[in-house]
Amino acid sequence: MTLEDLANVGEFLGGLAVIVSLVYLAIQIRQNTRSVRAATFQAVADSISELGFRLGVDPAHGRVFVAGLQADGSLSEDEQRQFHFMLLTGTRRFENAYLQWRSGVLSDEQVEGFRNGNARILRSPGGRAWWPIWRDHFTVPFREFVDREQARSHDTGT
């Protein structure tokens, strides 16, 4: 075997090592992407669930939330303020889910439940009254998204 033959074998083995490294790197990136998506979904779900849990275990907060959604006029000024901050907090958490979905971190499937829950809240009488007042506290893409959802639900009667 000549020196040139050895150089060719070395070049071939070097190229093969690069290909193997790229395949390994692609597998690692794919696994990391799955892990990031799962962690993001879990964080968003935990955040939204924590708020729901608080409303469920505290009868006073639960009453304020339900009465606020019904917009039945039974809330005091302080309770109305509580309701506004409950919606602000919950909608901000959904905005996070929306932005993660929009950037491709969360899938359509993962964000669907959050989307439906937020839409139901904002379609309630209290939510419909709240959104126009507080919408400017959110990012433009999210505001436009909610506005489209609200218009779509109005058009379909849902």
C-alpha positions in Angstrom: 0.0 0.0 0.0 1.4 3.3 -1.0 1.4 6.6 1.0 -1.3 7.9 -1.4 -3.5 4.8 -0.7 -3.1 5.4 3.0 -4.1 9.1 2.6 -7.2 8.1 0.6 -8.2 5.6 3.3 -7.6 8.2 6.0 -9.7 10.7 4.1 -12.5 8.2 3.7 -12.4 7.3 7.4 -12.4 11.0 8.3 -15.5 11.6 6.1 -17.2 8.6 7.6 -16.5 9.9 11.1 -18.0 13.3 10.2 -21.2 11.6 8.9 -21.5 9.5 12.0 -21.0 12.6 14.2 -23.7 14.4 12.3 -26.2 11.6 12.6 -25.4 11.4 16.4 -25.8 15.2 16.7 -29.2 15.0 14.8 -30.4 12.3 17.2 -29.3 14.4 20.2 -31.0 17.5 18.9 -34.2 15.7 18.2 -34.3 14.2 21.8 -33.5 17.6 23.2 -36.3 19.2 21.2 -38.8 16.6 22.6 -37.5 17.3 26.1 -37.9 21.0 25.7 -41.4 20.7 24.3 -42.5 18.4 27.1 -41.0 20.6 29.8 -42.6 23.7 28.3 -46.0 22.0 28.1 -45.7 20.8 31.7 -44.7 24.3 32.9 -47.7 25.9 31.1 -50.1 23.2 32.3 -48.8 23.6 35.9 -49.2 27.3 35.8 -52.7 27.2 34.5 -53.7 24.3 36.8 -52.3 26.1 39.8 -54.6 29.1 39.2 -57.6 26.8 38.8 -56.6 24.9 42.0 -56.6 28.1 43.9 -60.0 29.0 42.7 -61.3 25.6 43.6 -60.0 25.4 47.1 -60.8 28.9 48.2 -64.6 29.2 48.2 -64.5 33.0 48.4 -62.2 33.3 45.3 -64.3 30.7 43.5 -67.5 32.7 44.2 -65.8 35.9 43.0 -64.6 34.2 39.8 -68.0 32.6 39.0 -70.0 35.8 39.8 -67.5 37.8 37.7 -67.9 35.5 34.7 -71.7 35.8 35.0 -71.4 39.6 35.4 -74.5 39.5 37.6 -73.7 42.7 39.4 -73.3 41.0 42.7 -69.6 41.8 43.2 -68.3 44.6 45.4 -65.7 47.0 44.1 -63.0 45.0 45.8 -64.3 41.8 44.5 -64.6 43.2 41.0 -60.9 44.2 41.2 -60.1 40.6 42.3 -62.0 39.3 39.4 -60.1 41.5 37.0 -56.7 40.3 38.4 -57.9 36.7 38.2 -58.6 37.1 34.5 -55.4 39.1 33.9 -53.4 36.3 35.5 -55.2 33.5 33.8 -55.1 35.2 30.4 -51.4 36.1 30.8 -50.7 32.4 31.4 -52.7 31.5 28.3 -50.8 34.2 26.4 -47.6 32.3 27.3 -49.0 29.1 25.9 -50.1 30.9 22.8 -46.6 32.4 22.3 -45.0 29.0 22.8 -47.4 27.5 20.3 -46.8 30.3 17.8 -43.0 29.8 18.1 -43.5 26.1 17.4 -42.5 24.8 20.9 -46.1 23.6 21.6 -48.1 21.7 19.1 -51.7 22.4 18.0 -52.7 19.3 20.1 -50.9 20.6 23.2 -52.4 24.1 23.1 -56.0 23.1 22.2 -57.3 22.6 25.7 -55.7 25.9 26.9 -57.2 27.7 23.9 -60.7 26.3 24.5 -60.6 27.1 28.2 -59.5 30.7 27.6 -62.0 31.2 24.8 -64.8 30.0 27.1 -63.8 32.4 29.8 -63.5 35.3 27.5 -66.9 34.5 25.8 -68.7 34.7 29.2 -70.5 37.9 29.9 -67.8 39.0 32.4 -65.0 38.0 30.0 -66.6 39.9 27.1 -66.9 43.0 29.3 -63.3 42.5 30.7 -61.4 41.9 27.4 -61.8 45.3 25.7 -60.7 47.1 28.9 -57.6 45.0 29.5 -56.6 43.7 26.1 -53.9 46.4 25.7 -51.9 44.7 28.5 -51.1 41.8 26.1 -48.8 41.4 23.1 -50.2 42.5 19.7 -50.1 39.0 18.2 -52.1 37.6 21.2 -54.6 40.4 21.1 -55.2 39.9 17.4 -55.6 36.1 18.0 -58.1 36.6 20.8 -60.0 39.1 18.8 -60.2 36.7 15.8 -61.3 33.9 18.2 -64.0 36.2 19.7 -65.2 37.2 16.2 -65.3 33.6 15.1 -67.2 32.4 18.1 -69.6 35.3 17.6 -70.1 34.4 14.0 -70.7 30.7 14.8 -72.9 31.5 17.8 -70.6 29.5 20.2 
